[in-house]
Amino acid sequence: MEYIVSARKYRPITFDTVVGQAALTTTLKNAVKSGKLAHAYLFCGPRGVGKTTCARIFAKAINCQNPTVDGEACNECESCQSFNEQRSLNIFELDAASNNSVEHIKTLMEQTRIPPQLGKYKVFIIDEVHMLSTSAFNAFLKTLEEPPAHVIFILATTEKHKILPTILSRCQIYDFERMTVRNTVDHLKHVAEKEGIAYEEEALAVIAEKADGGMRDALSIFDQAASFCQGNITYQKVIEDLNVLDSENYFQIIDLSINNKVSDIMVLLNSIINKGFDGGLMIQGLAKHVRNVLMAKDPQTLPLLEVSDQQRQRYQEQAKKADTRFLYQALRLMNQCDINYRQSSNKRLLVELTLIEIAQITQPDDGVSAGRRPKRLKSLFKTLIQQSQPKTAAPQVAVAEPAASTPAPKELGNPSDLRNPRSVSGPSTPSAPSNTAPKLGNIGFSWSNLRSKSSKMNIIPGSIDGKDQQAAESHTFTQEDLELQWLAMCNRMPQQYSGIAARMKNMNPIITEMPQIEVTVDNELIKQEMQNIYKSILKTLKIYLHNDEIALTILVSDKPASQKVLTRREQFEEMSQKNPAVEALRQAFDLELA
């Protein structure tokens, strides 16, 4: 007796035997019962979910001479018998992958003109229709839109996005769903019972997960496993035959991680890799396992687990031991490992580091073990910095200020006091040697220094960098100092004052009479904006120019009224009035202004 694979032997022949597509099959049966049939249908979905099978069943039911009350084919009339014996002249199947040219479509269109000899309709099933060329699609458009009354097209595809929108708009579209693990396992049980094969439900669940939603793939894997197991499909034999990593490894890794047993995890990882399993695939499988554990923690998300009942029970038991925070962080670490896996030059080390970090998540904060990343690193550095700073303030070094005021540091011993752009002038006094060497990078000024300092200062509104003037100052300053501090002040302004800050950068404040400062603006609107922040501007200048007697005056420039822009005709008339010879020249040559 000839052997037939299960995918063909147990292919559904009625709508009721189609697995996992109840909504679609009910719609098609109702269309057959009512006789309300469209001229074109599009069946789309992943591979092995029943698109072509449903198209054949639907085509047979359409031409059935005695359909049942439910809309199924009777399988007894001449039309059904001819279809079952593959000699029907009313149902044509075309593979668009190999018949994708314009000539093939024209040949098909010629066949549509011939009416059916038996039954009501000629049904054309075009499989993998997305493989048609653009020219073939365009040649197919007119016939698809207005086919003869006796013609029905059923198109099937796995890649709906590749079909032209003009084709989609002319069809009734049916989207087929992926097979769930539960539906696949139930169907495999039925096939195993028919074939007299013993099985373990966990083994069938592994086959269903490996099939990834395709019933045809599941039946093919089932045949392979049945051949390997010699009529007794067990879990251990299936994972050995399919080279699937046993889920027991995932349960062990999570249990060991909860107990912070890094060494045991490394030994287990080594045994997994020695069996030939890829570290990246192991991380992906572990991430899926952790996701299932997370779903098992809540009864509402428990139905999302597409596993067997025994596996679901194990997930629930581990979910009680695993903390939710641990699961979230473990998923984040594994997702990051999956992203970096392809680019890593040492893939095994990346996987090991990821598992080490996962195993350290639940470790107490006070302990530090192998692979532990210190959580109090910031506070540790803060303590070291405080210990390294001297308890007494370093002596100040007063530097005499020359006539051309050159910015100099006020204190060399304490870098935190170098924010003042000018030093206190006065007679130089000897200073005691400082334990801390001065940092030359903080001496003097540059545009980069101004930008770095301005990013830390907020002048509007309120005080500047927490500085409070304790004693009145009346130091003199130059025009250069004024322009420097004016620009620095504009750079320190917050984001909400960016508009007025940009305008102030283009202004030129001048010293009219020490310490009187005058700045000229273009119009009253800008003056009003500056008046709103006048106190903050004045306070900033007083502090950074070290003079509490500064007075700021804002003036509006006296620009002449803008002249009207003349048109060319107005310009010519004005020239003619000033110089009559221009008008005489125009009349002499009979010219006209364009």
Salt bridges, closest charged atoms under 4 A:
ASP16 OD1 - LYS29 NZ 2.98
GLU78 OE2 - ARG87 NH1 3.34
GLU85 OE1 - ARG87 NE 2.56
GLU93 OE2 - ARG56 NE 2.67
GLU128 OE1 - HIS130 ND1 3.59
GLU145 OE1 - ARG170 NH2 3.10
GLU146 OE1 - LYS142 NZ 3.93
GLU159 OE2 - HIS130 NE2 4.00
GLU159 OE1 - LYS162 NZ 2.66
ASP175 OD1 - LYS160 NZ 3.78
ASP186 OD1 - ARG182 NH1 3.68
GLU195 OE2 - LYS9 NZ 3.02
GLU201 OE2 - ARG182 NH1 3.46
GLU201 OE2 - LYS189 NZ 3.70
ASP212 OD1 - ARG178 NH2 2.92
ASP217 OD2 - ARG47 NE 2.80
GLU248 OE1 - ARG314 NH1 2.50
ASP255 OD1 - LYS321 NZ 3.26
ASP309 OD1 - ARG182 NH2 3.64
ASP309 OD1 - ARG312 NH1 3.07
GLU352 OE2 - ARG348 NE 3.10
ASP365 OD1 - ARG372 NH2 3.78
ASP365 OD1 - LYS375 NZ 3.43
ASP366 OD1 - ARG376 NH2 3.96
GLU401 OE2 - ARG422 NH2 2.37
ASP465 OD2 - ARG419 NH1 2.62
GLU473 OE1 - HIS546 ND1 3.24
ASP481 OD2 - ARG422 NH1 2.98
ASP522 OD1 - LYS559 NZ 3.71
GLU529 OE1 - ARG503 NH1 3.67
GLU574 OE2 - LYS578 NZ 3.38
GLU583 OE2 - ARG586 NH2 2.70
